[in-house]
Structures are given as structure tokens and as C-alpha cells.
């Protein structure tokens, strides 16, 4: 099952009073959570195969790697202080914990969607401009919604030119089977299922906006400051697994088969999802992406969309309400409210071989 990459309208307000959960002290035991998605299956492997344990032991700590079934709930629990880290998209990191007052750090930006998300039409519709005047079914205020907005931007249309119909990820494939639904925006594996139907055209996908829909391991900033061993162990474990996945050996095939089974598919199905996921194969690749000039500009687009759709909280006066920091001392947004950090120091250690 693919992760339901949703936004929570209520979370920011609910957790605004929980910023005290960002205050931590040095400790030895940690717990990070994740949900099933092709790009996050390395965490399952690292957790169950003793790789996280090995790296944690190296730094004298213990890390539990906990799988949760509900993506939004995993972020809510992290925001409430029940976990020290959590897998999430860049947009959800901004609009849930950061907007809710919990200072958070993107420890590893592990991949970006490179075709995992798409817009499809049935019948005569063959291009984005054909969406004008249509109903488009999608998970409202999700990455799908963001993808639609970016597609419309590319042809000088806006959301006012069509009607968004909120449809859950669990129902969207079935909805597309009805005669009433002509257009949907969704992600894999539902996207692959829908695209396989006759008379269907994909008119836009996330490969057209490379690097904008990112997947990350996010940790509590104060916890990381107090316990750098957590960052070192998680980063080391992550890149060990990714290196194994790319080794093209019998061991790497076995690891991929394990991840495929754990995610509920076979090796071919899992590989198909990886093919539309730009998973950074080395610390150097991840570092180049996280230190690029493009990243702050991408997050500005995300912040603009989030503000326009009311996702930065009721008190947000503009898209700069939540401040962000990036590599090379770059900041964006309110410098008095810096709540989301893209810290490349641990990936730099991995790239330098000093972990």
C-alpha cells in the first residue's frame, strides 16, 4: 500500500500548544516511525535486519524503528512528541509539525517523486488544457492537489477553471471506474492501476516538476541538537541500505525482494515503483540535492500553495509565516519563527566517510 500523503487541516491548530514537546534532553533511547511507501522501505529493512541496531550500538544508543499504518496519524504522533523522528513529505513537514510550532529538521532528503504522481483523463481528453471546466477527483489538500495546481500553472489555468472533488485515496480507483468521473489526480499504486485501463491518457506527472515532491526522515530539532548520535546512526543506517540496494548483487536482490514483500507486492511491482522514485543512491547525490539553490525556491512554491489553501494555520498572515533554513546559511520566511531546517551536516559526514 502506498502512503496516503495527505495534509491535515486541523493539525497545525491542534498542536500549536505542543511546542513544549520540542524541548528534549540527552538520552539513550529513541523511537522513529515510518509508513509503507517504496522510498521508505529501506527503513523497514534497516530496522528488521539489524542495521539500525548496529549503527545505534556504534554510538552507544538504542533506536526503535516503528511502522505505523496511517500516514497522517504518524505525523500527528511525531508532532505530539510520541516519536523522535518520522518519515514525511516536504510539504507535510512544513504544514503539520513546523506550522504547529514543533521545530523539525529534515535529516535525510531521501528521494523525490519522479512519476509516482500523475493526472489522468479518460476519453477525448489528451492534454492539461482539457481539464478546463471539468470535475477533477483527488485527495483535497494533498500532494495530488499540489500537482494539479502546478500542472494548471504550466498552461495558464487556475483552480477556478475547474472543480476539485475531494475523494479518498482508498476510493479513487473505484471512482474512476464510474461513468461520472472523467479526470483524477493520484499516486502509485492507484495511478498505475488507473493508467492501465483502456482509453486513459496521463496528461501530467511529477517528473514534470522534478524535486518538488520530496520524501524525508524528519527529526525533532531539539532532540537532534541534544543527541547528535541519533542523527549519525540514522544517516549511517540509511545509506548502508541504499548502497546495498544499488549493489547489483545477489544480496541486493534479496534485500529488494524482502522490501517488496514487506510492502505488499512482488519484486517487479516494487521495482516499478522505484523506477518512478528518484532515490538518491549515494550520500553525494543526496548532498548535491539538499545543498542546491533550487531547494529553497521549491520550498517557497510549497509555502505559497500551503498559505493559499489555509495550511499554515489561522494566524499565518502570508506565505512567509513559517521560517525555514537551508544549507549555506540560506533562510526563507519569518526569521523569528524558524521551524523547519534542512540540515545537511549529517549527510555531509556520510559523504566524507566520517560517520
N, C-alpha and C positions, 0 to 999 in steps of 0.2 A: 504494500500500500504506500502510495506517495504521501508525503507530508501535506497536510492542509495548511497552506501558507496564507493565513488569514491575518487581518487586523482586528483588534479588539477596541470597539468604540468606548467601552466603559473602563477599560483597564487603567488608562492614564489617570483618570479621576479617582478611581478606587484606590490606587496605590500611591497617590501623591503624598499621602500622610505616612508612607512607609519608608521614607528616605533614611530613617534611622537604621534600616536593615543594611545600609551600605557601610555601616561602621563595623569593622571587624578587628580581630586581634590575632597575633601569631598563634598558629595552631598546627596540628599534625594530621588531622583527618578532614577530608574534603569529599564532596559529592557533586558530580556534574551529571546533567541529564541530556538526553537526545531522543529524537523520534525518527521513525523509519523514512529514509529518503536515500536515493542512490549515492549522493555525495556525502552522506553521513554514515554510511555503513562501515567505513573504516573505524569509527568509534566503537561499533559493536564488536568488530574483530579485535581491536586493541584491548577492549575490556574483557572479553571472554577467553582470549588466548594468552593472557598473562603479560602482554606488552606494557599496558599501563602500570601493572604491578611492578614490573622490572624497573621502569623509569622512576616510579614513585619511591621505590626502595633505594634507588641511587641517591635520592635527595632526602632520605630519611622521613618520608611522609607516607600517607595511605590515601588512595583516591578510589572512591566508588564510581562506577560508570553505570548510571541507571537509565533504562529505557522506559519512556512513558508513551502511552498510546495516543494521546491528544496533544497536537502541536501547540495550540494556543494555551492550553492548560499548563504545558511545560514552561512556557514563557511566564505565565502568571505566577507559577510556583517559584520560579527563579526570582522574579521581581519582588515577591513577598519574602525573600530571604531563605527559602527552603532548600535552595541549591546554590552552590558557589559558582557554577557555570552552566551554560545551556546553549544548544545549537539553535540558531535562528537566522533569518534573512537580515540584510542590512536595513530594510525598511521597518521590519518589526522591532529591531533593536532600537531604532530611533523613536518609534511611536508608542512602544509599550514601556520597557524599563526606563529609558532615558527621559521620555516625556513624562513618566510617572515619578521622576525625581530620584531614581536609583542610578547612580553613576556607574557606567558599564564600559568595559574595554573589549574591543574586537581583538582577541589574542591571535587567532589564525583566520584569515580570509582564505577559505579552502578551495572555493570554486565559484564560477558564475554560470547561470543558465545560458546555454548556447543552442537553443532549440527545444528545450524542455517545456516551454510555454508557447502557446500559439492561439491564433484566431482563425476559425474555420467557418465556411459558409456552405450551404447546400444549394443545389440548383444552379441558377444562372449567375450567381454572384462569383466573380473571379478576382476582384481587387478590393483594396481597402475602401475606396470611394463608394463602392456598392453598399457599404454599411449605412449610408445616409438614409434616414427615415426608417431604419429597421429597429426591431427589438433585438438586443444582444444579451443572451443569458450568460451570467458569470457570477462568481462569488464576489459580492459587492465589497469594496474597500480591501481587496486582496491584491496580490501581485498581478493577478489577471486584470484587475481594474486598472492598475498602473500601466500594464502592457497595452491595453486598449487606448488609454489616454495618449501614450507615446505613438501608437500607430496613427491615431487621428491627427496628431501634430504633424506627422510626415506628409499629410495630404491637405493641410489647412482646414481640417474639420475640428469640431469640438464635441463634447458630450451632449451639448444642446441639439446637435444634429441627429441624434438617435435616442433610444430609450434603453437604459440599463435595467435588466430584470434580474433581481437577486435570486440565485439558485445555488443550493449547497453543492459542495464537491461530490457528495455521495449520490446526488440526483441528476447531475448534469448530463451524463451519458444517456440515461434513460429519457431525459427531456428532449435530447436531440433526436431521439427516435420518433418523436411525435411530429405530426404534420404542422403544428403551430410554430415550432421552433426552427428558425432558419439560420441562426448565427449564434455561436458560442465562443467564449474565450476560456481556456482551461490549461491544465498542465498534465504532464505524464504521471501515471499511465493512462488516464482518461483520454488525453489528447491522441495517443496512438490508436486507441480503440475507435475513436470517432473518425480519425483520418482514414482508417481502413475501409470505411463504408463507401459504397459507390456514389458517384455524383457529388463528392465533397472536395472542396478546394481550401487549402490553407493559404490565407492571404497575407499573414504577417506572423513572425515568430520572434522569439527572444534573441536569435542570432543577429537580428537587425539592430538590436540595441546592446551590443556586447559589453559585458562588465557592469550592467546596471542592476541586475537581479543577482545578488551575491548570497552565498551561504557561509556562515561563520561559526566559530566557537567563541561565545561571549562570556566573559567572567566579570564578577563584581570587582570594580576598580580598587576599592579599599582593601579587599581581601588579597588582591594581587600585589598591591604595594607592600602589605604586611607579610606576604608569603610568596616571594618570587620563585620559590621552589615549585609551587603549583604551576606557574607559567612554564618553567623549564621542563617539568615532567610531561605535561600535556603536549607541548610542542614537540618534544623529542619522540614521544609515542606516536603522534600523528604522522610525522614524516617517515618514521620507520615503516609504518604500514603502507603509506603511499609508495615508498620505494619498492616494497615487496610487490605491490600491485603492478608495477611497471617493469618488473624484472624479466618478464617473458620466460619464466622457468616453470618447472613442474610445481614448485612451491607457490609461485604466484597464481597459477591456475587453480590450485587447491584453495588458496585464500579467496579468490574471486568466486569460486563455487560455494564456499562457505557463506560469503556475504549475500550471494544470490538467494540461497536457501533461506537465510535469516530474514531476507526482505520479502519472501513470499513468491519468488519467481525462479526461473532456471537461469543458467549461465548466459544463454542467448538473450533472454529478456533483460537481464541485468546489464549486459554489455551494451544493449541498445539504449538503455537509459544513460549509461556512462558516455556513450557517443555524443549525446546532446548536452553533456555536462562538461564544462571546461575545468576539469580537476587539475590543479597545479601539481605537476609531477615532482618538483623539487623545491626546496626552500628558496633557491634563487628565483624561480619563476614566481612564487608567491610574493617574494620580496619586491620584485620588479612591479608587480601589480599594485601592491599596497603602498609603494612609495611614488607611484606615478602622479603626474599633475592632473590626470583625468579623474582620479578618485574623489577629490574634493568637489569637482564640478558635477560629478554624478550624484553625490550626496546632496548637493544644492537642488538638483532636479527632484530628488526624492522628497526633500523637505518642502519644496514648493507644492508638490502634489499632496503631501500629507496635510499641510496647512489648508489648502483649498478644500479638502474633504473633511476638515474638522478633527484630524487625528493627532494634533499636537496639544490637545487639552483646551478647556474652556478659557483659560487665562492667556492663551497664546495670542499676541497682537499681530504677529506676522510670521513668515516662514523662518525667521531667524531666532525664534523663541528658545530653541534648544541648541546650545553651543556644542560644536564638535572640534576635536583636534586630530591632526594628521601628522605624517612624517615630515621632517624638515621644518618643524615649528610652525606649520600652517594651521590656522584656526578658521572656523566659519561659524557664523551665528553669534549668539549672545555670549560674550567672554565672561560675563558674570554668572553664567549658568551652563558651564561646560559639563555635559553629562554623557557624551559618547566619545570614546577615544579609539583611534586606530593606531595601536601601539605596535610598531614593527621590531622592537628591540629583541624579542624572543625569537622571531623568525630570522633576524639577523644573526643571532647566535647559532641557529641551526645551519644557516648558510656558511658561516665561518668555521663550523665544526667544533664549536667550543661548548656545546651542551654536554 
